[in-house]
């Protein structure tokens, strides 16, 4: 481990927020209430126009594990996450957006998996909930809407479809070194996972839902399907170097998988 990370939290949790005042408190609580407590939470306010920054300031005052970074100009999810990644101190980096929720044992289970497998990237299954879900991780009652995952994700498997929900990923930077997400809205996380498994071997998964994913709200970055399709095409062609036919096949496979997931 780098000397600069000694005597620092084991895990840095990256949480971008853009006009997320309605859900921010509960997302933060789900991180701070983890059974594994040796963490820091970096909230990056991406030039919100609502009360997100003020809420985050109040959270920082109550818990020293939380830091707030305010961006002057909205740059989108990749830029906000990369702002946090540049400041992260933990060996492990995990991602939780301001409308995601983690169940209490998530980090503990995933760090145990990372230790057992040596994988640079670990992930898990998750529950899907509606966009207007107003509950908390603490009182969540499963509804059977579970996204299952395989216990191993190779580069070839990830090319066919993104098996790793952003809210479930944990990266070991002692293996990968510093990381950042390409600015490809709708595919920035997938592009990073592909780089990691190509360079460091398959990711390891737990087929157990340890987080809650809120369906995309109207007008959110993740709700722009056409932009996401263009981003996936860019990853396949430019980053991964696939020819037009192969890229088209992989794009179609990914779209079908996303449609099936959306029905859960």
N, C-alpha and C positions, 0 to 999 in steps of 0.2 A: 504493500500500500504506500502511496506517496506520503512523504512527511507532512505535507500540508493538510492531509486528511486525518492525521493522528489526533486522538482525543476529541473527535468530532462525532456527530450522530452517525450511526451505521447506515441509515436510510434517509435519503432526501425524497420527499413527495412533492411532485410538481403539479400545481393546480392553477391553470389559467382561468380567468373569469372575464367575461364581457357581458355587462348588463344582466348579471346573474344573482341579483339581490334576493330573488324569491327562493332560491334553493341553496345559496352559499352556506348559510349557517349549518344546515344538516349535513351537507357534504363534508364540511370541515370537522364537524363532530364525529363523523364516521371514521375519519383518519385519526383524530386525537384519541379516540376511544379504543384503538387497537390494543390487543393483548400484548403485542410487541411495541414497547414504548420508546425505544432508543431511536427517535426519528426527529427530523425537522420538516416543516411544511412551508414551502415557498409559494405564496399566492402572488400571481402576476396579474394585476389589473390592466387589461388591454384597452385603456382609455374609455372606460365605461362612462355612460351618461346618467346612470342611476345611482343608487346608494351603495353599490358594491364595495367601493374603496373605503367608505366610511365604516361599513360593517367589518371589513377586514382589519381596519385600524383598531376597532374595539376588540376583535379576537386577539390581535397581537398583544394588546395591553393585558389580556387575561392569561395568556399562555406564552412563555418565553420560547417555546419550540417553533413558533410561527413567525415568519418574516413576510412583509409586504413589499413588493416592487411595483411601482407605478410607471406604466409606459405613457408617454405623451401623445403618441399617435397609434391608432389601432392597426396592428399588423397581421391579425389573424392567429389561428391556433399554433402554427409552427413557430412563428416569431415569438409569441408569448412563451411557449414551452422552451425555446432555445434561450430566451432571456434567463429563465430559471436554471436551465442546465449549465449555463456559464458560471452561475453562482453556487451551484450545488456542492456540498461538502461531503456527502455520504458516499461510502463505497457503492452502495446500491441506490439505484434511482427507480422510482415508481411513479405512475401517472394516475391522477384522479381529477377529472374535470369538475367544475363547480356545480354540475347537476348529476354527478355520479355519486354512488354510495358504496362503501365497503362494509362487509360483515366483519365482526370483531376479530376473527382468527385469520383473516386473509394474509397479512404480512407474515405472521408466525408460521403458517403452513407453507408459504412460498419460500421463505428463507431456509426452512428445513429442506425443501426440495432442492434448492440451489446448492446447499452444502452436500447433499447426498449424491447429486449428479454432476456437479461441477459445471453445469450449463451456464453460458453467458446470459441467457434470456429464459425466464420462466413465466408461465401464464396459468390461467385457470378458467373454468366455466363461469357463467354469470346468469343472473335472472334478468329478464326484460320486464319493464314496467311502463305504464302509459306516461305520456308527456306531462300530464297534469297530476301525477302521483305526488301526494303531499305528506306521505309518511316518512318515518326515519328508519335507519338500519336497525336500531334497537328494537322497534316494535313490528318489523316487517314479518308478514305471514306469507310464505311461499304460495304462489298461485299456479305452479306447474309450468310456467313459461321459462324454460331453462335452455340456454345455449350450451350444448355439450361440446367438449373439445377432446382431441386425441392426446395421448400421453407423450407424443413426440411430434415435432413439426420440423421436417427437413426443408431445405431450400426448394426442392422440387415441389413439395406439397404446398408451401407458401406461395409459390408462383401461381398455382392453380386457383387459390383463394386465400384471403386473409383469415387465418385461423385464430388470430390473437387479438382480442379486444383491447383497445388502448388502455382502458381502465383496469385491466388485469396484468399488464406487463410489468416485470421487475428485471432490471438490467444490472449485471455485475460489472462495474467499471474497472475493477481490478483485472478483468479479462479483456474487456473491449477498449479500455482507454476512454478518453472523453468522447461524447457522442453529441449529435445534433440531428434535427429532423429537416429533411428537404422541404422547401416551401412549395408544397404541392397539395393545396386544400382538397381534402377528401381522400388522400392517399399518403399523407406525410408519415403517419405511423407505420403503415405497411412497408413503405420504402425503407424505413430504418430497420424494421425487423428483417427484411430481406438481406440488407447489408450485413447485419450481425450474424445471421445463420450461415451466410456464404463464407464469411471470414472465420467464424469461430465454432461452427458445427451446429447440429440441430438444437432447437429450443425444447424445453421440458415442460409438460403441462400436468395439471391436476384436474381430472374430470369431475369437478365438484363446484357448484355455483357459490362463489365467495364474494360476489359484488352484485350491485344492481345498476343496470344500464337504463337510463330514461330515454324513451323514444324521442327522436329529433323533433324539436318544436318548430313551428312554421317560422321561416326567416332565419333560422340558425345556419351556421356554416355547414353542418352535416346534413342539412335538408336539401342542399343543392345537388341533385343527382347527376345532372349533366356535367357540372364542373368536376364531380368526383370521377365520372367515366373518363373525361379528358385527362385527369390526373393519373388514373390507372394506366391509360394508354401511354402516357409519357414515361411512367416507371418501367413498363414492359419494353418499350422501344429504346429509350435513351439510357436508363440506368442499367437494365438487365440485358440490353443488346439483342432482343429477340427480333427475328424477321417479321414482316407484316402478317403472314399467314399464321405463324405460331402465336404472335401477339394477339391476333383476332380470336383464336381458339381459347387462349387463356382469359382474355377479356370476357368472352361469352360465358365461360365456366364461372368466373367470379361474379358476374351479374346474376346468374341463376342461383348461386349460393347466397348472395345477398338478398334476393327475393324470398328464398325459402326462410332465411333467418328473420326477415321482416314479418313473416306470418306467425312467428312464435308468440 
